[in-house]
Amino acid sequence: NIYPQSEGTGKLISKTGGQNWAAIGGNTAADAGAFNLHGGTIEASAPRSGIAGGTNPDGDGGAGGPVKIFAGTVNVTATDEAALGAAIGGGDSAPACWDTREGIAIYGGTVAVKSYFGSGIGNGSGEVTRSTGAISIYGGKIDARGDTGIGGGNSGKSSGLITINGGVVDATGSKYGAGIGGGNQHIGTVVINGGSVTAQGGYHAAGIGGGTQGLATVTVNGGVVNATGGDSGAAQASAQDTITPISPTKRSTLRSTAA
């Protein structure tokens, strides 16, 4: 648990040059522990994973641990352009969270995260065989960038359930993943109940939905949602330029398959 000093001040800076160590979390191939932030400022950077499990050059990396962000400012970067771990979540070939009951939850604060082949928030890159906890956003301001902004990393299995209930969310898939949802070859499920959501998909990927060769189910119950698919044959439905808000009494499910 990290608490701020008086009046919400205080800063923690964590940087490492170790290739397979997370900035905060697991060392080589190790799972991360729980991380709870109640205020202050966190600046974390490492070559291959941020607040996450460690990466592993010889096999699967470590899973992310339960993360709860209630307030404060969080800036996390996996700095290597070959980074396979998530900025917040799993190391390479590892899930966002080993605790399937807890997952990753953001209740408030300002969160800016970036990875390359891993997710901004979610799974690491590679074939993920372990079950993962959900990703839930209730409030705050989130800017997430990675192979998938929020969800599955490059190549692998399910990204787990992603639920957005509020807040201002800006998510960008930089390579083959969706802005929010599945990575390349991932299966994802996204439910949006509220908030302001902007999502940009990577190459051949949906803004919200499936990544390249991926499949996702997207349910929009409310909120203001703007989703833009990536270049060269964007996914259908959830990759439309705009998805208008839908009343909770008129539930709509959009199914998206990347072209």
N, C-alpha and C positions, 0 to 999 in steps of 0.2 A: 504494500500500500504506500502510495506517495501522496502526502498532504502538503498544501502550500504553507508558506510562512504567513505572518499577519498581512491582511489586506490582499491576499491572493498572490503574493510575490514569491520569488524563489525560482531558481533554474537548475536543472540537471542536464549536463552535457555528457554524452557517452559516445565515444568514437573508438573504433578499433581498426587496425590494418590487417588483422588476421583473416585469411581468405575464407575460412569456414566457420568463423565465430559470428554469432549475431551481435549486433550492437547492445541489445538488452535481451537476454534469453539464453538459448542453448549454445554450448560450444560444439565442436565437430560432431555431427550426427545426433546430438542430444536434443530431447524435447525441452521446450521452454516451460517455465513455471507460470503462476498466475501474476497478472499485472493489473493493478487498480490505480487510476489516477483521479485525484479529487481536486486538483488545481495546480497552479504554477506552470512552468514551461519545461518541456522535454525536447531536447535536440539529440537525435540518435542517428548515427550513420555507421555503416560497415560495408565492405565490398559486396557481400552476397545476400545478406538478410538483415532486417532491421529489428523490430520488436517481434521476435520470431524464434523458431527452432533453428539450430545450426545446420549448415549444409554439409555435404559428404561427397568427396571426390570418388569414393569407392562403392557407393550404394545409396540407399535412401537417407535423406536428411531427417532432422528432428521435426516433430509436429509443433505448431504453436500452442501456447497455453491459453487459459481463459483470460480475456482482456475486458476490462470495464473502464470506460472513460466517462467521468461525470462532469468534469469542467477542466479548464486550463487550455494550454496551447501545446500541440504535439506536432513536431516536424521530424519525419523519419525518411531516410533515403538509403536504398541499397545502391551503392555508387558505381559498381562495376557494370559495364555495358553487357557483360555476359552473366549478370546476376540471375540466379535461378530461384532464390528464396523470395518470399513476399516481404514487403515493407512491414506489414503487420500480419502475422499468420505463420504459415508453414515454411520450413526449409525446402530444398529441392525434393520432389517426389513425396511430399509430406502434406498432411491436411492442415487447414487453418487452425484447428484446435482439437487436441486429443480428448478433451472433455465434451462429449456429445450432449451433455445436459446444460452446459454453460455457454460455450461458444464465445463470440466476440460481440460486445454490446457497447454502443456509443449513445450516451444520454445527453451530452452537451459538450461545449468547448469548441475549439477550432483545431481541426486535424488536417494536415497536409502530408501525404505520403507518396513515395515513388519507388518503383522497381522497374525491371526490364523484362525478363522472361517470367518472373513470378508475378503474382497479383499485387496491386497496391494494397488491398485488404483481402485476404483469403488464402487459397492454396499456393504452394510453391509450384514451380514448373516440373513436369514429368508425370509419370504414371503413379497416381495416388491410390493405394490399395486399402488404406485405413479409413474408417468412418470419421466424419468431421462434424464438429459442432456448427450451429447456425450462426449467421451474421445478422445482427439486428441493429437498426438505427432509429432512435427515438427523437433525436434533436441534435442541435449543434450545426456547425458548418464544416463540411467534409470535402476535400479535394483529393481524389484518389487516382493515381496513374500507374499503369503497369501493363503487362501483356493483356490482362483484364484489369479494369479499374477496381471493381469489387466482384469477387467470385473465384472462378477457377483459373489456374495458371496455364501456361502453354503445354498442351498435350496432357491427357489423363482422364480421370473419371469425374464423378459428380462433385460439384462445388458446394453442395449443401444448400439448405433453404436460406434465401436472402429476403429479409423483410424490412421495408422502410415505412415507418409510421409518422415521421416528421423530420424537420430540419431542412437544411439547404445542402443538397448533394450534387457534386459535379464529378463525374467519373469518366475516365478516358482509357480506352483500350488502344495500346500503341502498336501492336503487332497483329496477332491473329485472334485476339479475344474481343469479347463484347465490352462495352463500357461498363455494364452491370449484367452479370449472368455467367455464361459458360465461356471457358477458354477454348483454344483449339481442340476439337474432338471431345469437349466436355458436355455433360448434361447438367443443366441448371434449372432452378425454380426460383422465380422472383415474384414477390407480392408487394405491391405499393398501396398503402392505405392513406397516405397523406404526405405533406411536405412539398418542397420544390425540387424537382429532380431533372438534371441535365446529363445526358449520356451520349458519348461519341464512340462508335465501334471502330475497331482496327480493320485491317485489310480483310475483305470478304465476311465481315462480322456485323452483327446487329448492334445498334446503340444499346438496346436492352433486350436480352435474349441469348441466342446461341452465337458462339464463335465460329470460326472457319470449321466446316465439317461437324458442327455441334448442333445440339437440339435443346430448346428451352421452352418452358411454359411460363408465361407472364400473365399475372392477374393484377389489374388496376382497379382499385376500389375508390380512389380519390386522390387528391393532390393535383399539382400542376407538373406535367411530365413532357419533356422535350427530348426526343431520341433521334439520333442521326446515324445511319449505317455507314460503314467504311466504304472505301473505293472498290471498284471492280466487282459488282454483283452483290450488293448488300442483302442481308437477310430480309425476308418478308415480314409484314405486320409490325413487329416491334422495331424495325429499322426505319419506319416511316419518319419523315422529318418532324412531325408533331403528333403526339397522342393527346387528345383533349381529355380534361378531367372527367371522370365518370362517377356519378352519384353512387354511394354505398348501396342504395336500393336498386341499382341497375348494374349489378356485377357483370364484368366482362373478362373473359379469359382469351388472351392472344397467344397463339402457338407459332413459334418461329423456327424455321430451319434455314441455316446458312446456305447460300447458294454454292 
